[in-house]
Structure formats: C-alpha cells, structure tokens
C-alpha cells in the first residue's frame, strides 16, 4: 500500500484523538437531528473508534475492555473487528475485513478545523457519500467503515447522515486488538438476527 511512507514518518511517533459529531436524517421531523458522538483514535496503521459519552475516563489502552458499538481497524492486515451487543443479546466480537471503497477524487477544497481539505465521493451500499479529507494528516482513516484516502477524513456526508470532526489532538495513544466478546463473522451474526 502506498501509505506506508507516511506511516513511517513523524506521524507514527504519537497518535491522534479525533472527536466527531454526527447528525442523522429523521424523515418524520424533516430534518437532521443529533445522533451519537464518537472518538477515533489512530496510532500508526491502527485505529479504534467508539461511541463517546461524558462518563468516558479517557484511559488507555483502547480495545482492552468491551465497548458496544466500537470498531478496530488494522490497515496493514486489513482486519476489521467490531464489538456489538445487539438488543441485549450476547456480546460479540465481529471479525471482518476492511471494505475496499472506490473513491473519486476532486480538486475542490475547503477548510475544516483550519485544515485544507479536498473532496472525494463514493457509493457504498447503494448510498452516495462525499468526504472532505486532509493531506495535512496523511493517514488513510475516517469515521465508520470509511477510509482509504490519502489523508484523514474530517467530514462525511450522505442523504442520511452528516459526520464532522470537532476536535483533533496529537497525543500518546495506546491501542490493543480487542478480544472480548464471542467471536463471530458478520455473515453469521446477520443470520442470527434474521
């Protein structure tokens, strides 16, 4: 992968802690309303994302304890692990691979949190998305399943949701691969839910 050069640079010395706010479209209200806020932590070729609540202690290492609705990505191995506890069911550790998203890159620019960002678009699960990413943080991560661009995604929009970074800090971050939860593939979990 051509991002290896960047991952070996000074950005690998510390990690990033990005807080995102999200809005979801509610047709019954005819507008976007606040949804879950979350954090994305990045260290080298690994990221860990989890829903952020005020009671969060902010202690490392991330991934050590079970957090429902969390996501671990290792871009070197293409490993995607999600922890989920659907409707009070068993705690699951869902084993998957990072999806390959085909982006179309544009030269259009705008500023997000004082970072110069470029526009990219894709279609994923029949939904059109556009993202604003910054090469100033040349790490191929972003919110949710999205990533693979030549810089960090700071905003992601579709007709159903808007996700925007609100803070970015560079700090020491320790991330470990989660192992809590009953190991299951995404397909098997989907079959159980039917």
C-alpha positions in Angstrom: 0.0 0.0 0.0 1.4 3.4 -0.9 0.6 4.9 2.5 3.5 3.1 4.2 5.9 6.0 3.7 3.6 8.3 5.6 3.0 5.8 8.4 6.8 5.6 9.0 7.2 9.4 9.3 6.9 11.6 12.4 3.2 11.0 12.5 3.9 7.5 13.9 5.6 8.9 17.0 2.3 10.0 18.5 -1.2 9.2 17.8 -4.3 11.2 17.0 -7.5 11.6 19.0 -10.4 12.9 16.9 -13.8 13.7 18.2 -16.7 13.5 15.7 -20.3 14.7 16.0 -22.9 13.0 13.9 -26.4 14.0 12.7 -29.0 11.6 11.3 -31.8 12.4 9.0 -35.2 11.8 10.6 -38.0 11.9 7.9 -40.8 12.3 10.5 -39.2 15.6 11.6 -38.0 16.6 8.1 -34.5 17.5 9.4 -31.2 16.3 10.7 -31.0 15.7 14.5 -28.0 15.0 16.8 -27.0 11.3 17.0 -24.1 9.5 18.6 -20.8 11.3 19.0 -17.7 9.2 18.9 -13.9 9.2 19.0 -11.5 7.9 16.5 -8.0 7.1 17.9 -5.2 6.5 15.5 -1.7 5.1 16.1 0.5 4.0 13.2 -1.6 1.6 11.0 -4.3 1.0 13.6 -7.4 2.9 14.6 -10.0 2.4 17.3 -13.4 4.1 17.2 -16.0 4.1 19.9 -19.2 6.0 21.0 -18.2 8.9 23.2 -20.1 9.7 26.4 -19.3 12.2 29.1 -18.5 9.4 31.5 -15.6 8.2 29.4 -12.5 8.0 31.5 -10.1 8.6 28.6 -7.7 6.0 29.8 -5.6 3.7 27.6 -5.2 1.1 26.3 -8.2 1.3 24.0 -9.6 -2.0 22.9 -8.8 -3.7 26.2 -12.4 -3.7 27.6 -15.6 -4.5 25.8 -17.3 -1.4 24.3 -20.5 -1.9 22.4 -20.5 -0.2 19.0 -16.7 0.1 18.8 -14.6 -0.6 15.7 -10.9 -1.6 15.4 -9.1 -1.4 12.1 -5.6 -2.6 11.2 -4.9 -1.4 7.7 -1.7 -3.4 7.4 -3.6 -6.7 7.9 -6.9 -5.3 6.6 -8.5 -6.6 9.8 -11.8 -5.1 11.0 -13.1 -6.0 14.4 -16.4 -4.7 15.7 -17.8 -5.1 19.2 -21.6 -5.3 19.4 -24.3 -6.2 21.9 -27.4 -6.1 19.7 -30.6 -5.7 21.7 -29.1 -7.1 24.9 -28.0 -10.3 23.2 -24.6 -11.9 23.6 -21.6 -9.6 23.4 -20.0 -10.3 20.0 -16.6 -9.6 18.6 -17.3 -9.5 14.8 -14.4 -10.5 12.6 -14.3 -8.9 9.1 -12.1 -7.3 6.6 -11.9 -3.6 5.9 -14.1 -2.9 2.9 -12.4 -1.6 -0.3 -14.1 1.7 -1.1 -13.7 3.1 -4.6 -13.3 6.9 -4.2 -13.4 9.6 -6.9 -11.0 12.4 -6.0 -11.6 16.1 -6.8 -9.5 19.2 -6.7 -12.3 21.2 -4.9 -11.1 22.5 -1.5 -12.5 23.8 1.7 -11.2 24.4 5.3 -12.3 22.2 8.1 -10.9 22.9 11.6 -8.2 25.1 9.9 -7.1 22.1 7.8 -7.2 22.4 4.0 -9.4 19.5 2.8 -10.1 18.0 -0.6 -13.4 16.5 -1.8 -13.9 12.8 -2.6 -17.1 10.8 -3.4 -18.1 7.2 -3.4 -21.1 4.9 -3.3 -21.3 2.4 -0.6 -24.3 0.0 0.0 -26.2 2.0 -2.7 -25.8 5.3 -0.8 -23.8 8.2 -2.2 -21.3 9.8 0.1 -18.9 12.7 -0.2 -16.0 13.2 2.1 -13.6 16.0 2.9 -10.1 14.7 3.7 -6.8 16.5 4.6 -3.4 15.6 3.3 -2.0 17.6 6.2 -2.7 14.4 8.3 -1.7 11.8 5.7 -3.3 8.8 7.4 -5.9 6.8 5.4 -8.6 6.7 8.2 -12.0 8.1 8.7 -15.3 7.6 10.6 -17.1 4.3 10.4 -16.1 1.9 7.7 -14.7 4.8 5.6 -11.1 5.4 4.8 -8.5 4.6 2.2 -8.0 8.2 1.1 -4.6 10.0 1.0 -5.5 11.8 4.2 -7.7 11.8 7.3 -11.5 12.2 6.6 -12.7 15.2 8.6 -16.3 15.3 7.2 -18.5 12.7 5.7 -22.0 13.3 4.3 -24.8 11.4 2.7 -28.6 12.0 2.4 -29.0 10.0 5.7 -26.2 11.4 7.9 -23.6 14.1 8.4 -20.4 13.3 10.4 -17.9 16.1 11.2 -14.7 16.3 13.2 -15.0 18.8 16.1 -11.6 18.4 17.7 -8.2 16.9 16.7 -5.4 16.4 19.2 -2.0 14.8 18.7 -1.2 12.7 21.8 0.2 9.4 23.1 -2.4 6.8 22.3 -2.2 3.1 23.1 -4.5 0.7 21.2 -4.6 -3.0 21.6 -6.5 -5.5 19.5 -9.9 -6.3 21.1 -10.5 -9.9 22.1 -13.6 -9.5 24.4 -16.8 -11.0 23.1 -17.9 -14.1 21.4 -16.0 -14.3 18.1 -18.3 -14.4 15.0 -18.3 -13.4 11.4 -20.5 -10.6 10.1 -22.4 -13.1 8.0 -23.1 -15.4 10.9 -24.3 -12.5 13.1 -26.7 -11.3 10.3 -28.1 -14.9 10.0 -28.7 -14.9 13.8 -30.6 -11.6 13.7 -33.0 -12.9 11.0 
